[in-house]
Amino acid sequence: MAQQPPAPDTPQDDGVPEAGLNTDQASGHHRTWLERIGIPKPLFWGFVGVLIFMIGDGVEITYLTDYLKRPDGGGLPGSQATFATVTIYGLAVMIASWFSGTLSSIWGPRRVMWLGAAWWIVFEVLFLWVAIPSQSFALIVTVYGIRGFAYPLFAYAFLVWAQVASPVGMRGSVAGWFWFVFTGGLPTLGAAVAALAIGPLGMSLHATLVLSLVLVAIGAAIGCFGVREPHGTRPIADETVENPTSFKRLFEGVDILWRDRRTISGGLTRIVNTAPEFGFFAMFPFTFGPQAVDGGFLTAAQVAALSSIAYAANIAANLFFGVFGDYFGWQRTVTWFGCVGCAIATPLWYFASIASGSFAVAAALGIVYGILLAGFVPLSALMPSMVPGKDKGSALAVLNFGAGGAAFLGPITVYALYPFVGGGGVAIAFGLMYVLVAFLSTTVKDPSDPGEAKKTRPATTAAPSQPAVG
């Protein structure tokens, strides 16, 4: 895609030089085909590594809970298996999502990716060959829960790297590609690999988990060693930070929430972004499917297919809205397509599906929701761009924490409200959440946003000697 040049009066990327990724444009040379589709060439193998890593991580998503109930998988009761795979694991993901940004400020993103990769491999080995054979609930929960720290450190550290190393005009596209490979691996291709391994290939459930370990190791090796771009090898905090490698930075970064209130708005917007998605897929089996009081109108297979269809639409749209945001504006894309669009699509999906009793209608509206959900992609470009270099890691930590928090907010909303207001009330509540963050998202703005740059460009052109007010 063509880069969006910043307005002449727009401050450049505080403390993060663009040399190295933008030299072709500066010298007038033709860009590579990777750069034309929105991927900075030095970061290409990082995207490949994240994709393969997340495929490996996603292999277990569709069957691990059931496997842990089996005698060969630990023999845990259903409630204990769910507790192990959802509650503790999700809490670890939330915490690690925050530290992926703050540790990148201290060590640099590449070392954080190394940590996440090694963490996943070590604790997966312990999970497969120590915890599961022990059939100890405490050990299984502990080891698997601790492994939950791993994938956010690897994947989200690369998101930090990609954002601080990319030219401003490509950051929306880069965010789109990141979420494309992330969700393409977890859960989409990961679940497909599991289905292929367990089904046509006839592999045992344990052997399939070993396959996931192999895939993660391959993705980790590509991501950690295949990217040579220099921003990832040093702390991302800029020269204004005293002793940027101090571990005090882990906790100092929290104060960005009150030093720059835009980060609170951005963090809340990111939490609400995918919370209804997680909530709906937890609720659909007992509202649309055979677990419904009236028997529902979809089979269990159709409910599962519904989630796959919505995810597939979202994956494709991630790329579009990443590029689109670089032209239309990051904040405007998030507000109008992400927040307002999903505020309409969310209750429509539920009520129209119930009214029609048709899988085709439910699938079509799931596609609409999945596409509009991708309208939030430019938030990953906007959050680090609106703060100075010393705070970029903290801003991305807030964003990443929101991604982990969404997995909690969605199901908790369902479990708290459904007994009192039913599925319709939950759908309305989700729609109202999107309305709330639509207002909050209007405060998440920065002059480097292509939409803001377009507002200032005419004034700058008319009087180049006068600094325009962004």
C-alpha positions in Angstrom: 0.0 0.0 0.0 1.1 3.6 -0.5 2.3 5.2 2.7 0.4 8.2 4.1 3.0 11.0 4.5 2.6 13.0 7.7 1.6 16.6 7.5 4.6 18.9 7.5 3.7 20.3 10.9 3.1 16.9 12.4 5.7 15.8 14.9 7.5 12.7 13.9 7.6 9.5 15.9 9.0 10.8 19.2 12.3 9.1 19.7 11.8 6.2 17.3 13.7 6.8 14.1 12.3 5.5 10.9 15.6 5.0 9.1 16.1 1.4 8.0 12.5 0.7 7.2 11.8 3.8 5.1 15.0 4.3 3.2 13.6 3.1 -0.2 10.9 5.8 0.0 13.3 8.5 1.1 15.7 7.8 -1.7 12.9 7.5 -4.3 13.5 3.8 -5.0 10.6 1.4 -5.6 9.3 -0.3 -2.6 9.3 -4.1 -2.4 6.1 -6.0 -2.9 6.0 -6.7 0.9 6.1 -3.0 1.6 3.3 -2.4 -1.0 1.0 -4.8 0.9 1.9 -3.2 4.3 4.7 -5.4 5.7 8.1 -3.8 6.4 10.6 -6.1 4.8 12.9 -6.5 7.8 9.9 -7.7 9.9 8.6 -10.3 7.5 10.0 -13.4 9.3 8.6 -12.1 12.5 5.1 -12.3 11.1 5.8 -15.8 9.8 7.1 -16.9 13.2 4.1 -15.5 15.1 1.7 -17.3 12.7 3.4 -20.7 13.2 3.8 -20.1 17.0 0.1 -19.3 17.4 -0.9 -22.3 15.2 0.9 -24.5 17.7 -0.6 -22.7 20.7 -4.1 -23.0 19.2 -4.0 -26.7 18.5 -5.3 -27.5 22.0 -8.1 -24.9 22.0 -10.9 -27.2 20.8 -10.3 -30.3 22.8 -8.0 -29.8 25.8 -10.8 -29.5 28.3 -12.3 -32.8 27.2 -8.9 -34.4 27.1 -8.2 -33.5 30.7 -11.4 -35.3 31.7 -10.2 -38.6 30.2 -8.2 -41.1 32.2 -5.1 -40.6 29.9 -5.4 -36.8 30.2 -5.5 -36.5 34.0 -9.0 -37.7 34.7 -10.2 -34.4 36.1 -13.9 -33.7 36.7 -15.5 -31.3 34.3 -15.4 -28.3 36.6 -11.8 -28.8 37.4 -10.8 -29.2 33.8 -12.6 -25.9 32.9 -11.0 -24.2 35.9 -7.5 -25.3 34.6 -8.0 -24.3 31.0 -10.0 -21.1 31.4 -9.8 -19.3 34.8 -6.1 -19.7 35.8 -4.8 -19.7 32.3 -6.8 -16.6 31.4 -5.5 -14.8 34.5 -1.9 -15.6 33.5 -2.6 -14.3 29.9 -3.9 -11.0 31.3 -0.8 -10.4 33.5 1.7 -11.4 30.8 -0.1 -9.2 28.3 0.8 -6.2 30.4 4.4 -7.3 31.0 5.0 -7.9 27.3 5.0 -4.1 26.8 6.8 -3.0 30.0 9.6 -5.7 29.6 10.1 -4.6 26.0 10.9 -1.1 27.4 13.5 -2.7 29.7 15.1 -5.4 27.6 13.9 -4.8 24.0 11.2 -6.9 22.3 13.5 -9.7 21.0 14.6 -10.8 24.5 11.0 -10.8 25.6 10.1 -13.0 22.7 12.9 -15.4 23.7 11.6 -15.5 27.2 8.0 -16.2 26.0 9.2 -19.0 23.6 11.4 -20.7 26.2 8.7 -20.3 28.9 6.1 -22.0 26.6 8.4 -24.9 25.6 9.6 -25.6 29.2 6.2 -25.6 30.8 4.6 -27.5 28.0 7.2 -30.3 28.5 6.4 -30.3 32.2 2.7 -30.3 31.4 2.8 -33.3 29.0 5.3 -35.5 30.8 5.0 -34.6 34.4 1.7 -32.9 35.3 -0.7 -35.0 33.2 0.8 -38.4 34.1 0.6 -37.4 37.8 -3.2 -36.9 37.5 -2.8 -34.3 40.2 -5.3 -31.4 39.9 -3.1 -29.0 41.7 0.0 -29.8 39.6 -2.0 -29.7 36.3 -3.5 -26.4 37.1 -0.2 -24.9 38.3 1.9 -26.0 35.4 -0.7 -25.2 32.7 -1.6 -21.9 34.4 2.0 -20.8 34.5 2.4 -21.7 30.8 -0.3 -19.1 30.1 2.3 -16.4 30.6 4.2 -17.5 27.5 2.3 -16.7 24.4 1.5 -13.0 25.2 5.2 -12.5 25.9 6.2 -13.9 22.5 3.4 -12.5 20.3 2.7 -9.2 21.9 6.4 -8.4 22.2 6.5 -8.7 18.5 3.6 -6.4 18.2 5.6 -3.8 20.2 8.6 -4.4 18.0 6.5 -4.0 14.8 4.9 -0.8 15.9 8.0 1.0 17.1 10.0 -0.1 14.0 7.4 0.8 11.4 7.0 4.1 9.6 4.1 6.1 10.9 2.2 5.8 7.6 2.4 2.0 7.7 1.4 1.3 11.3 -2.3 0.6 10.6 -1.3 -1.9 7.9 1.3 -3.5 10.2 -1.4 -3.8 13.0 -3.7 -5.5 10.5 -1.1 -8.0 9.5 -0.2 -8.8 13.1 -3.8 -9.5 14.0 -4.2 -11.5 10.7 -1.4 -13.9 11.6 -2.3 -13.9 15.3 -6.0 -14.9 14.8 -5.1 -16.9 11.8 -3.1 -19.2 14.1 -5.2 -18.9 17.3 -7.8 -20.3 17.0 -8.3 -20.8 13.2 -5.5 -22.8 11.8 -4.6 -24.2 15.2 -8.1 -25.8 15.4 -7.8 -27.0 11.8 -4.4 -28.7 12.5 -5.9 -30.4 15.5 -8.9 -31.6 13.5 -6.6 -32.9 10.8 -4.3 -34.7 13.2 -7.0 -36.3 15.3 -9.2 -37.1 12.4 -7.7 -38.2 9.0 -4.1 -38.6 10.4 -5.4 -40.7 13.4 -3.1 -39.2 15.9 -3.8 -39.6 19.6 -4.7 -36.6 21.7 -1.4 -36.7 23.5 0.5 -37.0 20.2 -1.4 -34.0 18.9 -0.2 -31.9 21.9 3.3 -33.0 21.1 2.7 -31.8 17.5 1.7 -28.4 19.0 5.0 -28.3 20.9 6.9 -28.9 17.7 5.0 -26.1 15.8 5.6 -23.6 18.7 9.4 -24.4 18.7 9.6 -23.9 14.9 7.7 -20.6 15.1 9.8 -19.4 18.0 13.0 -20.1 16.2 11.8 -18.2 13.1 10.5 -15.3 15.1 13.5 -15.0 17.5 16.3 -15.6 15.1 14.9 -14.6 11.7 14.3 -10.9 12.3 17.4 -8.6 12.3 15.7 -5.2 12.5 17.7 -3.2 15.1 14.8 -1.8 17.2 14.1 -5.1 18.7 17.5 -5.6 20.1 17.4 -2.6 22.5 15.1 -1.1 25.1 12.3 0.8 23.4 12.4 3.6 26.0 14.1 6.6 24.5 17.0 8.7 25.7 14.8 10.8 28.0 14.4 7.8 30.3 16.9 7.6 33.1 18.2 4.1 33.5 15.7 2.5 31.1 16.9 -1.0 31.8 15.9 -0.8 35.5 13.2 -3.1 36.7 11.6 -0.1 38.4 10.2 0.6 34.9 7.9 -2.4 35.3 5.8 -0.5 37.8 6.5 3.1 36.8 4.7 2.4 33.5 1.4 2.1 35.4 1.4 5.9 36.0 0.7 6.5 32.3 -2.9 5.8 33.1 -3.2 9.1 35.0 -0.5 11.0 33.2 -2.2 10.5 29.9 -5.9 9.8 30.2 -6.1 8.8 26.6 -4.5 5.5 27.5 -7.4 4.7 29.8 -9.9 5.3 27.1 -7.8 3.2 24.7 -7.5 0.4 27.2 -11.2 0.3 27.9 -11.9 0.4 24.2 -9.6 -2.6 23.6 -11.3 -4.6 26.5 -14.7 -4.1 25.0 -13.4 -4.8 21.5 -13.6 -8.6 21.7 -15.4 -9.1 25.0 -18.8 -9.7 23.3 -17.1 -12.1 20.9 -15.9 -14.2 23.8 -19.2 -13.8 25.5 -21.3 -14.8 22.5 -19.3 -18.0 21.9 -19.8 -18.9 25.5 -23.5 -18.2 25.3 -24.5 -19.6 21.9 -24.5 -23.3 22.9 -27.3 -22.7 25.4 -29.2 -20.1 23.4 -28.8 -21.2 19.8 -27.7 -24.8 20.2 -29.1 -28.1 21.6 -28.4 -27.0 25.2 -31.1 -24.3 24.9 -34.2 -24.8 27.0 -36.4 -25.1 23.9 -33.8 -27.2 22.1 -32.4 -24.3 20.1 -32.4 -24.1 16.3 -28.8 -25.1 15.6 -26.9 -28.4 16.0 -23.7 -28.5 18.0 -21.8 -28.7 14.8 -23.5 -25.6 13.4 -22.8 -23.6 16.6 -19.1 -24.5 16.2 -19.2 -23.6 12.5 -20.8 -20.3 13.4 -17.7 -19.3 15.4 -15.4 -20.4 12.6 -17.3 -18.4 10.1 -17.2 -15.2 12.2 -13.5 -15.7 12.9 -12.7 -16.3 9.2 -14.5 -13.0 8.2 -12.6 -11.2 10.9 -9.3 -12.5 9.8 -9.8 -11.3 6.3 -11.1 -7.9 7.4 -8.1 -7.3 9.7 -6.0 -6.7 6.6 -8.5 -4.4 5.0 -9.1 -2.2 8.0 -5.4 -2.0 8.7 -4.8 -0.5 5.3 -8.0 1.5 5.3 -7.1 3.1 8.6 -3.9 4.5 7.2 -6.1 6.4 4.7 -9.4 7.2 6.6 -7.7 7.7 9.9 -7.0 5.4 12.8 -9.4 7.0 15.4 -12.2 7.5 13.0 -12.0 3.9 11.8 -12.1 2.6 15.4 -15.0 4.8 16.3 -17.3 4.4 13.3 -16.6 0.9 12.0 -15.4 -0.7 15.2 -17.5 0.8 18.0 -20.6 2.1 16.2 -20.7 -0.7 13.7 -20.5 -3.4 16.4 -23.0 -1.6 18.6 -25.5 -2.2 15.8 -24.3 -5.6 14.6 -24.1 -7.3 18.1 -27.8 -7.2 19.1 -28.8 -7.6 15.4 -26.9 -10.8 15.2 -28.6 -12.3 18.3 -32.2 -11.1 17.7 -32.4 -11.7 14.0 -30.9 -15.1 14.4 -33.5 -16.1 17.0 -36.3 -14.6 15.0 -35.4 -16.4 11.8 -34.4 -19.7 13.4 -32.1 -20.0 10.4 -28.4 -21.0 10.3 -27.9 -19.1 7.1 -29.1 -15.8 8.7 -27.0 -16.5 11.8 -23.9 -17.2 9.7 -24.5 -14.1 7.5 -24.8 -11.8 10.5 -21.8 -13.5 12.1 -19.8 -12.5 9.0 -21.0 -8.9 9.3 -20.0 -8.8 13.0 -16.6 -10.4 12.3 -15.9 -7.8 9.6 -16.9 -4.8 11.7 -14.9 -6.2 14.7 -11.8 -5.7 12.5 -12.5 -1.9 12.7 -10.7 -1.9 16.0 -7.4 -2.9 14.3 -6.0 0.7 14.0 -6.1 1.0 17.8 -2.9 -1.0 17.8 -1.3 1.7 15.7 -2.8 4.7 17.5 -2.0 3.7 21.1 1.9 3.7 20.7 1.9 6.7 18.3 0.1 9.1 20.7 2.8 8.9 23.5 6.5 9.8 23.5 9.1 7.2 23.1 9.6 6.6 26.8 6.0 5.6 27.2 5.4 3.5 24.1 6.0 0.2 26.0 3.5 1.3 28.7 0.9 2.3 26.1 1.2 -1.0 24.4 1.1 -2.8 27.8 -2.3 -1.1 28.4 -3.5 -2.2 25.0 -2.2 -5.8 25.4 -3.8 -6.0 28.9 -7.1 -5.0 27.3 -6.7 -7.9 24.9 -6.4 -10.3 27.8 -9.1 -8.6 29.8 -11.6 -9.1 27.0 -11.5 -12.9 27.5 -12.7 -12.3 31.1 -15.2 -9.6 30.6 -17.2 -11.4 27.9 -17.9 -14.7 29.7 -18.3 -13.0 33.1 -21.0 -10.7 31.6 -22.9 -13.7 30.3 -22.7 -15.6 33.6 -23.7 -12.5 35.6 -26.6 -11.2 33.5 -28.0 -14.3 31.7 -29.9 -15.7 34.7 -31.7 -12.3 35.1 -32.2 -10.9 31.6 -31.7 -13.8 29.3 -29.7 -13.9 26.0 -31.5 -10.8 24.7 -30.5 -8.8 27.7 -26.9 -9.9 27.4 -26.9 -8.9 23.7 -28.3 -5.5 24.5 -25.7 -5.1 27.3 -22.9 -5.9 24.8 -24.3 -3.3 22.4 -24.4 -0.7 25.1 -20.7 -1.4 25.9 -19.8 -0.6 22.3 -21.8 2.7 22.5 -19.9 3.6 25.7 -16.5 3.0 24.1 -17.5 4.8 21.0 -17.6 8.0 23.0 -14.4 7.1 24.8 -12.6 6.4 21.5 -13.1 10.0 20.3 -10.6 11.1 23.0 -7.9 8.7 21.7 -6.3 10.9 19.1 -2.8 12.1 18.0 -1.5 14.4 15.2 0.3 11.4 13.7 -3.0 9.8 12.9 -3.6 10.0 9.2 -7.1 11.3 9.8 -5.7 14.1 12.0 -2.9 14.9 9.5 -5.4 15.4 6.7 -7.2 18.0 8.8 -4.0 20.1 9.2 -2.6 19.7 5.7 -4.7 22.4 4.0 -3.7 25.0 6.6 -0.1 24.0 6.3 -0.1 24.2 2.6 -1.6 27.7 2.6 0.9 29.1 5.1 3.9 26.8 5.3 5.8 29.3 7.6 3.0 29.2 10.2 2.9 26.1 12.5 -0.6 24.7 12.3 -2.4 23.6 15.5 -3.1 19.8 15.4 
